Amino acid sequence: MKASYLFKKNVETLLRARGHSRHELAFYCRRSDAWLSKILGTSDRNLPLKYLDRIADFFGLAAYQLFQPGISPLTERRKGKERRSGQDRRISARNRQLPATPIRQIDITPDEEALLAALRNLSHEEYLRIRHWVQIKKVPP
């Protein structure tokens, strides 16, 4: 794709998006409407570089940004319609839709509560030793 063609499409898209007319842009460049129409039209007339900065200033952009793909839908691969369904696909989102199962209340004595607190404070190595010991002893529940 030629840079001049991309420039023309980007300028036309910026004019449309910001609600400006070609006349306003030509007036800002201190040129006639016919001059701008010849440059932005289908002719092969090129833009003199001295006007490139003025056009970029009109849009509040840097001059190089007028040549970047992505401003106009010309280089965009997607057609513009929303591709997302708006629904969450994660498993946690699906679980929110499932009916909640009641949790059985367990009566814990103060001694058992102290034991659980002590187990939470163990280091990883101590935890592995106790777990191994419990598996060997096969302590009944």
Secondary structure as UniProt FT lines:
FT   HELIX           3..18
FT   HELIX           22..28
FT   TURN            29..30
FT   HELIX           33..40
FT   HELIX           49..59
FT   HELIX           63..67
FT   TURN            69..70
FT   HELIX           73..75
FT   HELIX           91..97
FT   HELIX           110..120
FT   HELIX           124..137
//
